[in-house]
Amino acid sequence: MMLSLDGVDAGYGGLRVLHGLSLEVAAGEIVALVGANGAGKSTTLRVASGLLRPTAGRVVFDGAELSGLPVHAVVRRGLVQVPEGRALFGPLTVAENLAMGAYHTGEPADRVLELFPRLAERLDQRADTMSGGEQQMLAIGRALMTRPRLLMLDEPSVGLAPLMVRAVFAALRRIRESGVAILLVEQNAAQALALADRAYVIESGVITLSGDDLAGDERVRRAYLGL
């Protein structure tokens, strides 16, 4: 397994959010993490990326334990998060945001601009003047500039028009085809389960279901697919 969270407890202050959580992502696969608001999805990604230290358990990436490493060291190992809200440098241009992603790799932007041609048309445009869909493309593109081996995305479709949602999910398929594994947190459970090779369901900080056909599970259909 490329990424493994094993028995992780984590939270904020005196509030524990994750309770013995375990999940795995193998090389080259897309794994979805599905759950209601407040279930602990974003907290799981924050623990994996080093933004939040677990109080118990282990985070292992490519055979090496990450717990306690600073975020920049986690990124250099190839584990990169695209946060909810995108966290772009608004006053900077598209080109400058991409360059920030390449600060330790020197990665040229060619691959990103091929994946997202719209960004190529807006290299000199400020990030904060772009549409939500364009900003999401830029956030993913900036993450790709770090040369990730595993890309974690937190709610990439939030606030996007349906056309842009389709474009983003098509890009995720192409990213996986290039050899990058993906851990996806997504409010649109139907889209996430259709894209993913495997999925986990998280409820109140605990993994309650996992498998490669959760869209067919009656509990998932009722709770998350509205069926």
Secondary structure, 3 states (H helix, E strand, C coil): CCEEEEEEEEEECCEEEEEEEEEEECCCCEEEEECCCCCCHHHHHHHHHCCCCCCEEEEEECCEECCCCCHHHHHHHCEEEECCCCCCCCCCEHHHHHHHHCCCCCCCCHHHHHHCHHHHCCCCCEHHHCCHHHHHHHHHHHHHCCCCCEEEEECCCCCCCHHHHHHHHHHHHHHHHCCCEEEEECCCHHHHHHHCCEEEEEECCEEEEEECCHHHCHHHHHHCCCC
